[in-house]
Amino acid sequence: MDFNLIVERFNYGKDFSEFLREIYLELVKYYGNEQLVFSALYNTNIVSVNNVYDFLKSANMLEEYDAMVTADDLKKSAGVYHSVPQIVFNEQKNTYEITKINRIVAVVNLDLTKTHSKATLIHEICHLIKSYNNEYVIDGNKLISASGLIESVHELSHDGAKVNKKLVKEVGVGLEEGLNSVAEEEITRNIVDPEFKPSGYITVNQIAKNLLSIENMKEIIVNAQIYHDKSEIYNQLGDNYFNLEEITDSVYVAYLDIFKNMFD
């Protein structure tokens, strides 16, 4: 793959391009699929913004939020990977169809002189990589989306003018954030600061590390994250995996509440 094509497509500056190349090489090593890493970065712009919520709203990428991560969380967020599928209803076929997916990685006040800002960028790009492959699938009137181990299901309806979405299921957010913070930590230590420690998601980060310490589990989890197939994890852990998802989701929601009230 020619990394320079990514730089040329989005006209990234010299310093940012050099750092992004370092991230690119680490992502290829960590996830083991250069084609996926290249395609994700080639088709997703990375921007520095003043506020995630305001940026998404101005870019017409802000949807009604009924997920674990709320609009208020976005207003306080240091960065985000965000995508929005454009869905139409084909009246002749009586089917819903995805016509386009808009994707963005946004980091608040991206500063390449600051370790935490570089780490935030790495964190959000990792989310992108683990979402990109078959991120959205339509099954009847259900929109199924996957981001790493996160699985979300929306019920689709058509009111004659537009397609509406209603969240009916979302699982795996806490565990995925823990695993993503582990990837962020490893990559940041390799190319930024060997002493780096992530400041958020501390509890789910440790749970994720415990899980990854099981023999052969890292390869199994990485494959599940990028190809969105958890069957091998189920084979290894059985019902314990569902218990782990439930516990880490509860911990993650508690973390969001703590973070939210910290500024109140």
Accessible surface in RSA format (square Angstrom, percent):
REM  Atomic radii and reference values for relative SASA: ProtOr
REM  Chains: A
REM  Algorithm: Lee & Richards
REM  Probe-radius: 1.40
REM  Slices: 20
REM RES _ NUM      All-atoms   Total-Side   Main-Chain    Non-polar    All polar
REM                ABS   REL    ABS   REL    ABS   REL    ABS   REL    ABS   REL
RES MET A   1   117.78  61.0  55.57  36.8  62.21 148.1  60.38  51.3  57.40  76.0
RES ASP A   2    72.32  50.7  62.82  62.5   9.51  22.5  27.72  65.2  44.60  44.5
RES PHE A   3    10.21   5.1   7.11   4.4   3.10   8.1   7.11   4.3   3.10   8.9
RES ASN A   4    68.04  46.9  67.88  65.6   0.15   0.4   9.72  23.4  58.32  56.4
RES LEU A   5    79.65  44.4  77.79  55.7   1.86   4.7  78.07  54.8   1.58   4.3
RES ILE A   6     0.54   0.3   0.54   0.4   0.00   0.0   0.54   0.4   0.00   0.0
RES VAL A   7    26.35  17.3  26.31  23.8   0.04   0.1  26.31  22.9   0.04   0.1
RES GLU A   8   122.00  70.0  96.77  73.2  25.23  60.1  49.10  95.0  72.90  59.5
RES ARG A   9   121.40  51.0  86.11  43.9  35.29  84.0  24.55  33.6  96.85  58.7
RES PHE A  10    49.18  24.6  26.43  16.4  22.75  59.2  31.57  19.1  17.61  50.4
RES ASN A  11   133.71  92.2 115.43 111.6  18.28  44.0  26.45  63.7 107.26 103.7
RES TYR A  12    27.12  12.7  12.51   7.1  14.61  38.0  15.52  11.7  11.59  14.3
RES GLY A  13    47.01  58.0   0.00   N/A  47.01  58.0  38.37 105.3   8.64  19.4
RES LYS A  14   150.55  73.4 134.03  82.2  16.53  39.3 112.11 100.9  38.44  41.0
RES ASP A  15   101.26  70.9  94.06  93.6   7.19  17.0  27.69  65.2  73.57  73.4
RES PHE A  16    25.96  13.0  24.33  15.1   1.63   4.2  24.33  14.7   1.63   4.7
RES SER A  17    13.48  11.4  12.75  17.0   0.74   1.7  12.88  27.4   0.60   0.8
RES GLU A  18    89.43  51.3  84.40  63.9   5.03  12.0  42.73  82.6  46.70  38.1
RES PHE A  19     9.86   4.9   8.85   5.5   1.02   2.6   9.30   5.6   0.56   1.6
RES LEU A  20     0.00   0.0   0.00   0.0   0.00   0.0   0.00   0.0   0.00   0.0
RES ARG A  21    99.70  41.9  99.70  50.8   0.00   0.0  33.33  45.6  66.37  40.2
RES GLU A  22    76.22  43.8  73.53  55.6   2.68   6.4  29.04  56.2  47.18  38.5
RES ILE A  23     0.00   0.0   0.00   0.0   0.00   0.0   0.00   0.0   0.00   0.0
RES TYR A  24     5.41   2.5   5.41   3.1   0.00   0.0   5.41   4.1   0.00   0.0
RES LEU A  25   103.11  57.4 101.57  72.7   1.54   3.9 101.76  71.5   1.34   3.6
RES GLU A  26    17.76  10.2  17.13  13.0   0.63   1.5   0.61   1.2  17.15  14.0
RES LEU A  27     0.00   0.0   0.00   0.0   0.00   0.0   0.00   0.0   0.00   0.0
RES VAL A  28    34.80  22.9  33.10  30.0   1.69   4.1  33.10  28.8   1.69   4.6
RES LYS A  29   149.00  72.7 116.89  71.7  32.11  76.5  83.30  75.0  65.70  70.0
RES TYR A  30    26.39  12.3  10.54   6.0  15.85  41.2  10.50   7.9  15.89  19.6
RES TYR A  31     7.91   3.7   0.45   0.3   7.46  19.4   1.11   0.8   6.79   8.4
RES GLY A  32    65.32  80.6   0.00   N/A  65.32  80.6  31.19  85.6  34.13  76.4
RES ASN A  33    34.35  23.7  29.43  28.4   4.92  11.8   7.72  18.6  26.63  25.7
RES GLU A  34    65.94  37.9  59.08  44.7   6.86  16.3  14.78  28.6  51.16  41.8
RES GLN A  35    99.19  55.5  96.05  70.2   3.14   7.5  55.14 117.4  44.05  33.4
RES LEU A  36    14.78   8.2  10.70   7.7   4.08  10.3  14.47  10.2   0.31   0.8
RES VAL A  37     0.00   0.0   0.00   0.0   0.00   0.0   0.00   0.0   0.00   0.0
RES PHE A  38    24.06  12.0  24.06  14.9   0.00   0.0  24.06  14.6   0.00   0.0
RES SER A  39    23.79  20.1  22.07  29.5   1.72   4.0  11.40  24.3  12.39  17.4
RES ALA A  40     0.00   0.0   0.00   0.0   0.00   0.0   0.00   0.0   0.00   0.0
RES LEU A  41     0.58   0.3   0.10   0.1   0.47   1.2   0.10   0.1   0.47   1.3
RES TYR A  42    72.19  33.7  72.19  41.1   0.00   0.0  30.97  23.3  41.22  50.8
RES ASN A  43    64.13  44.2  43.55  42.1  20.59  49.6  11.26  27.1  52.87  51.1
RES THR A  44     0.60   0.4   0.00   0.0   0.60   1.4   0.56   0.7   0.04   0.1
RES ASN A  45    50.26  34.7  48.14  46.5   2.12   5.1   9.86  23.7  40.40  39.0
RES ILE A  46    11.84   6.7   1.91   1.4   9.93  23.9   1.91   1.4   9.93  26.9
RES VAL A  47    34.03  22.4  28.55  25.8   5.48  13.2  34.03  29.6   0.00   0.0
RES SER A  48    66.76  56.4  36.54  48.8  30.22  69.6  26.09  55.6  40.66  57.0
RES VAL A  49    12.89   8.5   5.10   4.6   7.79  18.8  12.87  11.2   0.02   0.1
RES ASN A  50   133.33  91.9 114.56 110.7  18.77  45.2  30.39  73.1 102.94  99.5
RES ASN A  51    39.45  27.2  37.25  36.0   2.20   5.3   8.54  20.6  30.91  29.9
RES VAL A  52     0.24   0.2   0.00   0.0   0.24   0.6   0.00   0.0   0.24   0.7
RES TYR A  53    38.17  17.8  38.17  21.7   0.00   0.0  10.01   7.5  28.16  34.7
RES ASP A  54    85.13  59.6  80.26  79.9   4.87  11.5  28.42  66.9  56.71  56.6
RES PHE A  55    50.01  25.0  44.72  27.7   5.29  13.8  49.55  30.0   0.46   1.3
RES LEU A  56     0.00   0.0   0.00   0.0   0.00   0.0   0.00   0.0   0.00   0.0
RES LYS A  57   132.01  64.4 118.59  72.8  13.42  31.9  67.38  60.6  64.63  68.8
RES SER A  58    96.11  81.2  54.11  72.2  42.00  96.8  53.45 113.8  42.67  59.8
RES ALA A  59    43.96  40.4  16.71  25.8  27.26  62.0  28.51  40.1  15.46  40.9
RES ASN A  60   139.62  96.3 118.97 115.0  20.65  49.7  28.85  69.4 110.77 107.1
RES MET A  61    16.24   8.4  15.50  10.3   0.74   1.8   5.38   4.6  10.86  14.4
RES LEU A  62    46.45  25.9  18.02  12.9  28.44  71.5  18.02  12.7  28.44  76.5
RES GLU A  63    63.97  36.7  52.74  39.9  11.24  26.8  33.16  64.1  30.81  25.2
RES GLU A  64   177.37 101.8 149.47 113.1  27.90  66.4  70.33 136.0 107.04  87.4
RES TYR A  65    65.78  30.7  29.06  16.5  36.72  95.5  27.22  20.5  38.56  47.5
RES ASP A  66    85.24  59.7  57.04  56.8  28.19  66.7  44.35 104.4  40.88  40.8
RES ALA A  67    29.88  27.5  20.57  31.7   9.32  21.2  22.56  31.8   7.33  19.4
RES MET A  68    45.04  23.3  28.28  18.7  16.76  39.9  36.92  31.4   8.12  10.8
RES VAL A  69    46.44  30.6  46.07  41.7   0.38   0.9  46.07  40.0   0.38   1.0
RES THR A  70    43.28  30.8  43.28  43.9   0.00   0.0  42.97  57.7   0.31   0.5
RES ALA A  71    29.90  27.5  29.01  44.8   0.89   2.0  29.01  40.9   0.89   2.4
RES ASP A  72    67.28  47.1  66.09  65.8   1.20   2.8   6.27  14.8  61.01  60.8
RES ASP A  73    12.45   8.7   8.41   8.4   4.04   9.5   7.07  16.6   5.38   5.4
RES LEU A  74     5.09   2.8   5.00   3.6   0.09   0.2   5.08   3.6   0.01   0.0
RES LYS A  75    96.34  47.0  82.76  50.8  13.58  32.3  37.90  34.1  58.45  62.3
RES LYS A  76    75.53  36.8  52.06  31.9  23.46  55.9  37.37  33.6  38.15  40.6
RES SER A  77    30.39  25.7  17.00  22.7  13.39  30.8  15.54  33.1  14.85  20.8
RES ALA A  78    60.77  55.9  50.59  78.1  10.18  23.2  54.51  76.8   6.26  16.6
RES GLY A  79     7.17   8.8   0.00   N/A   7.17   8.8   0.00   0.0   7.17  16.1
RES VAL A  80    18.45  12.1  17.89  16.2   0.56   1.4  18.45  16.0   0.00   0.0
RES TYR A  81    26.20  12.2   9.54   5.4  16.66  43.3   9.54   7.2  16.66  20.5
RES HIS A  82    21.53  11.8  19.59  13.6   1.94   5.0  11.68  12.0   9.85  11.5
RES SER A  83    12.42  10.5   2.63   3.5   9.79  22.6   0.00   0.0  12.42  17.4
RES VAL A  84    17.79  11.7  17.79  16.1   0.00   0.0  17.79  15.5   0.00   0.0
RES PRO A  85     7.45   5.4   0.08   0.1   7.37  26.8   0.08   0.1   7.37  45.8
RES GLN A  86    77.66  43.4  72.74  53.2   4.92  11.7  27.77  59.1  49.89  37.8
RES ILE A  87    24.56  14.0   4.62   3.4  19.94  48.1   4.62   3.3  19.94  54.1
RES VAL A  88    68.06  44.8  65.53  59.3   2.53   6.1  68.06  59.1   0.00   0.0
RES PHE A  89    49.36  24.7  28.90  17.9  20.46  53.2  28.90  17.5  20.46  58.6
RES ASN A  90    36.92  25.5  30.18  29.2   6.73  16.2   9.66  23.3  27.26  26.3
RES GLU A  91   129.65  74.4 106.07  80.2  23.57  56.1  37.04  71.6  92.61  75.6
RES GLN A  92   181.57 101.5 141.45 103.4  40.12  95.5  53.06 112.9 128.51  97.5
RES LYS A  93   142.39  69.5 119.45  73.3  22.94  54.6  75.72  68.2  66.67  71.0
RES ASN A  94   113.01  77.9  97.53  94.3  15.48  37.3  22.90  55.1  90.11  87.1
RES THR A  95    56.93  40.5  53.89  54.6   3.04   7.2  55.68  74.8   1.26   1.9
RES TYR A  96    29.00  13.5  20.13  11.5   8.87  23.1   9.50   7.1  19.50  24.0
RES GLU A  97    58.52  33.6  55.12  41.7   3.40   8.1  28.08  54.3  30.44  24.9
RES ILE A  98    55.68  31.7  25.38  18.9  30.30  73.0  25.38  18.3  30.30  82.2
RES THR A  99    83.55  59.4  46.80  47.4  36.75  87.6  48.81  65.6  34.74  52.5
RES LYS A 100   117.51  57.3 108.96  66.9   8.54  20.3  66.28  59.7  51.22  54.6
RES ILE A 101    49.34  28.1  28.72  21.4  20.61  49.7  28.72  20.7  20.61  55.9
RES ASN A 102    41.65  28.7  38.18  36.9   3.47   8.4  13.26  31.9  28.39  27.4
RES ARG A 103    38.75  16.3  21.73  11.1  17.02  40.5   0.63   0.9  38.12  23.1
RES ILE A 104    15.20   8.7  15.20  11.3   0.00   0.0  15.20  10.9   0.00   0.0
RES VAL A 105     0.00   0.0   0.00   0.0   0.00   0.0   0.00   0.0   0.00   0.0
RES ALA A 106     0.00   0.0   0.00   0.0   0.00   0.0   0.00   0.0   0.00   0.0
RES VAL A 107     1.18   0.8   1.18   1.1   0.00   0.0   1.18   1.0   0.00   0.0
RES VAL A 108    37.34  24.6  26.91  24.4  10.43  25.1  26.91  23.4  10.43  28.3
RES ASN A 109    93.63  64.6  80.91  78.2  12.72  30.6  32.81  79.0  60.82  58.8
RES LEU A 110    38.92  21.7  14.36  10.3  24.56  61.7  14.36  10.1  24.56  66.1
RES ASP A 111    43.12  30.2  39.18  39.0   3.94   9.3  16.32  38.4  26.79  26.7
RES LEU A 112    43.80  24.4  31.88  22.8  11.92  30.0  31.96  22.4  11.84  31.9
RES THR A 113   124.63  88.6  86.37  87.6  38.26  91.2  84.57 113.6  40.06  60.6
RES LYS A 114   102.59  50.0  98.88  60.7   3.71   8.8  48.61  43.8  53.98  57.5
RES THR A 115    47.63  33.9  40.24  40.8   7.39  17.6  17.46  23.4  30.17  45.6
RES HIS A 116   123.75  67.6 119.26  82.9   4.50  11.5  94.76  97.7  28.99  33.7
RES SER A 117     4.34   3.7   2.38   3.2   1.96   4.5   4.00   8.5   0.34   0.5
RES LYS A 118    41.77  20.4  41.77  25.6   0.00   0.0   2.46   2.2  39.31  41.9
RES ALA A 119     2.29   2.1   2.29   3.5   0.00   0.0   2.29   3.2   0.00   0.0
RES THR A 120    23.92  17.0  20.22  20.5   3.69   8.8   8.63  11.6  15.29  23.1
RES LEU A 121     0.00   0.0   0.00   0.0   0.00   0.0   0.00   0.0   0.00   0.0
RES ILE A 122     0.00   0.0   0.00   0.0   0.00   0.0   0.00   0.0   0.00   0.0
RES HIS A 123    12.26   6.7  12.26   8.5   0.00   0.0   9.09   9.4   3.17   3.7
RES GLU A 124    15.63   9.0  15.63  11.8   0.00   0.0   0.00   0.0  15.63  12.8
RES ILE A 125     0.00   0.0   0.00   0.0   0.00   0.0   0.00   0.0   0.00   0.0
RES CYS A 126     0.00   0.0   0.00   0.0   0.00   0.0   0.00   0.0   0.00   0.0
RES HIS A 127    16.38   9.0  16.33  11.4   0.05   0.1  12.29  12.7   4.08   4.8
RES LEU A 128     0.00   0.0   0.00   0.0   0.00   0.0   0.00   0.0   0.00   0.0
RES ILE A 129     0.13   0.1   0.00   0.0   0.13   0.3   0.00   0.0   0.13   0.4
RES LYS A 130     1.45   0.7   1.45   0.9   0.00   0.0   0.41   0.4   1.04   1.1
RES SER A 131     0.05   0.0   0.05   0.1   0.00   0.0   0.00   0.0   0.05   0.1
RES TYR A 132    44.27  20.7  39.37  22.4   4.89  12.7  20.48  15.4  23.79  29.3
RES ASN A 133    43.82  30.2  40.26  38.9   3.55   8.6   5.26  12.7  38.56  37.3
RES ASN A 134   106.17  73.2  88.77  85.8  17.40  41.9  15.78  38.0  90.39  87.4
RES GLU A 135     9.52   5.5   7.60   5.7   1.93   4.6   0.99   1.9   8.54   7.0
RES TYR A 136    33.74  15.8  18.17  10.3  15.56  40.5   5.93   4.5  27.81  34.3
RES VAL A 137    74.31  48.9  71.59  64.8   2.73   6.6  74.31  64.6   0.00   0.0
RES ILE A 138    42.92  24.4  15.69  11.7  27.23  65.6  15.69  11.3  27.23  73.9
RES ASP A 139    92.95  65.1  86.15  85.7   6.80  16.1  14.14  33.3  78.81  78.6
RES GLY A 140    58.27  71.9   0.00   N/A  58.27  71.9  44.77 122.9  13.51  30.2
RES ASN A 141    63.20  43.6  59.85  57.8   3.35   8.1  18.41  44.3  44.79  43.3
RES LYS A 142    67.76  33.1  67.76  41.6   0.00   0.0  41.07  37.0  26.70  28.4
RES LEU A 143     0.85   0.5   0.85   0.6   0.00   0.0   0.85   0.6   0.00   0.0
RES ILE A 144    54.32  30.9  53.00  39.5   1.31   3.2  53.00  38.2   1.31   3.6
RES SER A 145    17.79  15.0  16.80  22.4   0.99   2.3   7.53  16.0  10.26  14.4
RES ALA A 146    15.84  14.6  13.81  21.3   2.04   4.6  15.37  21.7   0.47   1.2
RES SER A 147    25.00  21.1  24.35  32.5   0.65   1.5  19.32  41.2   5.67   7.9
RES GLY A 148     2.67   3.3   0.00   N/A   2.67   3.3   0.00   0.0   2.67   6.0
RES LEU A 149     0.24   0.1   0.08   0.1   0.16   0.4   0.24   0.2   0.00   0.0
RES ILE A 150    23.57  13.4  22.55  16.8   1.02   2.5  22.55  16.2   1.02   2.8
RES GLU A 151    49.69  28.5  49.69  37.6   0.00   0.0  11.22  21.7  38.48  31.4
RES SER A 152    10.96   9.3  10.96  14.6   0.00   0.0   3.46   7.4   7.50  10.5
RES VAL A 153    17.08  11.2  17.08  15.5   0.00   0.0  17.08  14.8   0.00   0.0
RES HIS A 154    35.25  19.3  35.25  24.5   0.00   0.0  21.75  22.4  13.50  15.7
RES GLU A 155    68.30  39.2  66.05  50.0   2.25   5.4   5.29  10.2  63.01  51.4
RES LEU A 156     4.62   2.6   0.00   0.0   4.62  11.6   0.00   0.0   4.62  12.4
RES SER A 157    57.68  48.7  55.08  73.5   2.60   6.0  42.04  89.5  15.64  21.9
RES HIS A 158    59.86  32.7  29.02  20.2  30.85  78.9   9.31   9.6  50.55  58.8
RES ASP A 159    89.16  62.5  49.57  49.3  39.59  93.6  41.49  97.6  47.67  47.5
RES GLY A 160    61.18  75.5   0.00   N/A  61.18  75.5  29.76  81.7  31.43  70.4
RES ALA A 161    96.23  88.5  57.54  88.8  38.69  88.0  64.72  91.1  31.50  83.5
RES LYS A 162   130.15  63.5 124.04  76.1   6.11  14.5  73.59  66.2  56.56  60.2
RES VAL A 163    29.77  19.6   7.09   6.4  22.68  54.6   7.09   6.2  22.68  61.5
RES ASN A 164    48.14  33.2  44.31  42.8   3.83   9.2  23.60  56.8  24.54  23.7
RES LYS A 165    63.43  30.9  30.14  18.5  33.29  79.3  24.91  22.4  38.52  41.0
RES LYS A 166   132.05  64.4 130.86  80.3   1.19   2.8  75.26  67.7  56.79  60.5
RES LEU A 167    30.74  17.1  14.37  10.3  16.37  41.1  14.37  10.1  16.37  44.0
RES VAL A 168    74.54  49.0  36.22  32.8  38.32  92.3  45.22  39.3  29.32  79.5
RES LYS A 169    94.24  46.0  86.05  52.8   8.18  19.5  53.01  47.7  41.22  43.9
RES GLU A 170    38.63  22.2  22.41  17.0  16.23  38.6   4.78   9.2  33.85  27.6
RES VAL A 171    41.60  27.4  41.60  37.7   0.00   0.0  41.60  36.1   0.00   0.0
RES GLY A 172     0.00   0.0   0.00   N/A   0.00   0.0   0.00   0.0   0.00   0.0
RES VAL A 173     5.65   3.7   5.65   5.1   0.00   0.0   5.65   4.9   0.00   0.0
RES GLY A 174     0.00   0.0   0.00   N/A   0.00   0.0   0.00   0.0   0.00   0.0
RES LEU A 175     0.04   0.0   0.03   0.0   0.01   0.0   0.04   0.0   0.00   0.0
RES GLU A 176     0.40   0.2   0.40   0.3   0.00   0.0   0.00   0.0   0.40   0.3
RES GLU A 177    16.25   9.3  16.25  12.3   0.00   0.0   0.00   0.0  16.25  13.3
RES GLY A 178     0.00   0.0   0.00   N/A   0.00   0.0   0.00   0.0   0.00   0.0
RES LEU A 179     5.84   3.3   3.63   2.6   2.22   5.6   3.63   2.5   2.22   6.0
RES ASN A 180     0.00   0.0   0.00   0.0   0.00   0.0   0.00   0.0   0.00   0.0
RES SER A 181     0.31   0.3   0.31   0.4   0.00   0.0   0.31   0.7   0.00   0.0
RES VAL A 182    15.13  10.0  14.66  13.3   0.47   1.1  14.66  12.7   0.47   1.3
RES ALA A 183     0.94   0.9   0.94   1.5   0.00   0.0   0.94   1.3   0.00   0.0
RES GLU A 184    16.86   9.7  16.86  12.8   0.00   0.0   0.00   0.0  16.86  13.8
RES GLU A 185     9.61   5.5   9.61   7.3   0.00   0.0   5.27  10.2   4.34   3.5
RES GLU A 186    68.67  39.4  63.13  47.8   5.55  13.2  28.03  54.2  40.64  33.2
RES ILE A 187     0.89   0.5   0.89   0.7   0.00   0.0   0.89   0.6   0.00   0.0
RES THR A 188     0.00   0.0   0.00   0.0   0.00   0.0   0.00   0.0   0.00   0.0
RES ARG A 189    86.92  36.5  78.44  40.0   8.47  20.2  19.44  26.6  67.48  40.9
RES ASN A 190    86.65  59.8  51.68  49.9  34.97  84.2  12.35  29.7  74.30  71.8
RES ILE A 191    37.64  21.4  11.55   8.6  26.09  62.9  19.39  14.0  18.25  49.5
RES VAL A 192    39.36  25.9   6.05   5.5  33.31  80.3   9.16   8.0  30.20  81.9
RES ASP A 193    45.26  31.7  44.34  44.1   0.92   2.2   8.72  20.5  36.54  36.4
RES PRO A 194    97.48  71.0  85.13  77.6  12.35  44.9  85.78  70.8  11.70  72.7
RES GLU A 195   136.74  78.5 124.19  94.0  12.55  29.9  52.26 101.1  84.49  69.0
RES PHE A 196    19.75   9.9  16.10  10.0   3.66   9.5  19.75  12.0   0.00   0.0
RES LYS A 197   156.86  76.5 139.80  85.8  17.07  40.6  82.27  74.1  74.59  79.5
RES PRO A 198    19.49  14.2  10.97  10.0   8.52  31.0  11.06   9.1   8.42  52.4
RES SER A 199   112.20  94.8  80.80 107.8  31.40  72.3  52.60 112.0  59.61  83.5
RES GLY A 200    17.41  21.5   0.00   N/A  17.41  21.5  13.03  35.8   4.38   9.8
RES TYR A 201    45.80  21.4  42.62  24.2   3.19   8.3  18.79  14.1  27.02  33.3
RES ILE A 202   121.63  69.2 115.42  86.0   6.21  15.0 117.02  84.3   4.61  12.5
RES THR A 203    78.28  55.7  71.81  72.8   6.47  15.4  41.32  55.5  36.96  55.9
RES VAL A 204     3.79   2.5   3.46   3.1   0.33   0.8   3.46   3.0   0.33   0.9
RES ASN A 205     8.98   6.2   8.98   8.7   0.00   0.0   1.17   2.8   7.81   7.5
RES GLN A 206    93.66  52.4  93.66  68.4   0.00   0.0  41.33  88.0  52.33  39.7
RES ILE A 207    34.14  19.4  33.39  24.9   0.75   1.8  33.43  24.1   0.71   1.9
RES ALA A 208     0.00   0.0   0.00   0.0   0.00   0.0   0.00   0.0   0.00   0.0
RES LYS A 209    74.01  36.1  67.30  41.3   6.71  16.0  40.48  36.4  33.54  35.7
RES ASN A 210    85.51  59.0  77.65  75.0   7.86  18.9  26.96  64.9  58.56  56.6
RES LEU A 211    10.34   5.8   6.12   4.4   4.22  10.6   9.83   6.9   0.51   1.4
RES LEU A 212    32.11  17.9  18.87  13.5  13.24  33.3  19.08  13.4  13.02  35.0
RES SER A 213    91.46  77.3  53.20  71.0  38.26  88.1  47.74 101.7  43.72  61.2
RES ILE A 214    76.76  43.7  67.93  50.6   8.83  21.3  74.30  53.5   2.46   6.7
RES GLU A 215   144.46  82.9 123.64  93.5  20.83  49.6  51.33  99.3  93.13  76.0
RES ASN A 216   107.08  73.8  88.58  85.6  18.50  44.6  24.22  58.3  82.86  80.1
RES MET A 217     0.95   0.5   0.71   0.5   0.23   0.6   0.71   0.6   0.23   0.3
RES LYS A 218    77.62  37.9  76.65  47.0   0.97   2.3  54.39  49.0  23.23  24.7
RES GLU A 219   122.70  70.4 115.11  87.1   7.59  18.1  41.31  79.9  81.39  66.5
RES ILE A 220    23.29  13.3  19.28  14.4   4.00   9.7  21.88  15.8   1.41   3.8
RES ILE A 221     1.34   0.8   1.34   1.0   0.00   0.0   1.34   1.0   0.00   0.0
RES VAL A 222    12.87   8.5  12.87  11.7   0.00   0.0  12.87  11.2   0.00   0.0
RES ASN A 223    64.69  44.6  63.50  61.4   1.18   2.8  18.15  43.7  46.54  45.0
RES ALA A 224     2.71   2.5   1.09   1.7   1.62   3.7   1.84   2.6   0.87   2.3
RES GLN A 225     5.61   3.1   5.61   4.1   0.00   0.0   0.00   0.0   5.61   4.3
RES ILE A 226     1.54   0.9   1.21   0.9   0.33   0.8   1.23   0.9   0.30   0.8
RES TYR A 227   106.77  49.8  91.65  52.1  15.12  39.3  68.81  51.7  37.96  46.8
RES HIS A 228    44.81  24.5  13.24   9.2  31.57  80.8  16.93  17.5  27.88  32.4
RES ASP A 229    81.58  57.1  72.00  71.7   9.58  22.7  25.89  60.9  55.69  55.5
RES LYS A 230    25.18  12.3  20.03  12.3   5.14  12.2  18.19  16.4   6.99   7.4
RES SER A 231    56.57  47.8  54.47  72.7   2.10   4.8  38.45  81.9  18.12  25.4
RES GLU A 232    76.05  43.7  75.77  57.3   0.28   0.7  33.92  65.6  42.13  34.4
RES ILE A 233     0.17   0.1   0.17   0.1   0.00   0.0   0.17   0.1   0.00   0.0
RES TYR A 234    77.50  36.2  72.20  41.1   5.30  13.8  54.29  40.8  23.21  28.6
RES ASN A 235   112.88  77.8  75.84  73.3  37.04  89.2  22.08  53.1  90.80  87.8
RES GLN A 236    95.66  53.5  64.67  47.3  30.99  73.8   3.73   7.9  91.94  69.7
RES LEU A 237    32.93  18.3  23.93  17.1   9.00  22.6  28.07  19.7   4.86  13.1
RES GLY A 238    33.79  41.7   0.00   N/A  33.79  41.7  32.29  88.6   1.51   3.4
RES ASP A 239   108.73  76.2 102.11 101.6   6.62  15.7  30.48  71.7  78.24  78.0
RES ASN A 240   101.78  70.2  96.87  93.6   4.91  11.8  17.61  42.4  84.17  81.4
RES TYR A 241     0.04   0.0   0.04   0.0   0.00   0.0   0.04   0.0   0.00   0.0
RES PHE A 242   102.30  51.2  97.35  60.3   4.96  12.9  98.00  59.4   4.31  12.3
RES ASN A 243    77.08  53.2  75.86  73.3   1.21   2.9  17.75  42.7  59.32  57.3
RES LEU A 244    35.03  19.5  33.18  23.7   1.85   4.7  34.69  24.4   0.34   0.9
RES GLU A 245    12.57   7.2  12.57   9.5   0.00   0.0   3.48   6.7   9.09   7.4
RES GLU A 246   121.11  69.5 113.88  86.2   7.23  17.2  42.33  81.9  78.78  64.3
RES ILE A 247    98.04  55.8  95.02  70.8   3.02   7.3  97.96  70.5   0.08   0.2
RES THR A 248     0.07   0.1   0.07   0.1   0.00   0.0   0.07   0.1   0.00   0.0
RES ASP A 249    15.50  10.9  15.33  15.3   0.18   0.4  10.38  24.4   5.12   5.1
RES SER A 250    69.85  59.0  56.71  75.7  13.13  30.3  37.39  79.6  32.45  45.5
RES VAL A 251    41.74  27.5  38.30  34.7   3.44   8.3  41.08  35.7   0.66   1.8
RES TYR A 252     4.13   1.9   3.77   2.1   0.36   0.9   0.53   0.4   3.60   4.4
RES VAL A 253    62.70  41.3  62.70  56.8   0.00   0.0  62.70  54.5   0.00   0.0
RES ALA A 254    48.62  44.7  43.46  67.1   5.16  11.7  48.03  67.6   0.59   1.6
RES TYR A 255    66.46  31.0  64.10  36.5   2.36   6.2  47.79  35.9  18.67  23.0
RES LEU A 256    16.59   9.2  16.53  11.8   0.06   0.2  16.53  11.6   0.06   0.2
RES ASP A 257    64.38  45.1  63.93  63.6   0.44   1.0  17.54  41.3  46.84  46.7
RES ILE A 258   112.43  64.0 106.71  79.5   5.72  13.8 110.98  79.9   1.45   3.9
RES PHE A 259    54.61  27.3  54.35  33.7   0.26   0.7  54.61  33.1   0.00   0.0
RES LYS A 260    63.53  31.0  59.52  36.5   4.00   9.5  32.73  29.5  30.79  32.8
RES ASN A 261    92.65  63.9  82.16  79.4  10.49  25.3  24.45  58.8  68.20  65.9
RES MET A 262   123.01  63.7  86.77  57.4  36.24  86.3  72.41  61.6  50.60  67.0
RES PHE A 263   131.51  65.8  93.25  57.8  38.27  99.6 101.12  61.3  30.39  87.0
RES ASP A 264   155.13 108.7  91.48  91.1  63.65 150.5  45.18 106.3 109.95 109.7
END  Absolute sums over single chains surface
CHAIN  1 A    13289.1      10738.8       2550.3       6682.1       6607.0
END  Absolute sums over all chains
TOTAL         13289.1      10738.8       2550.3       6682.1       6607.0
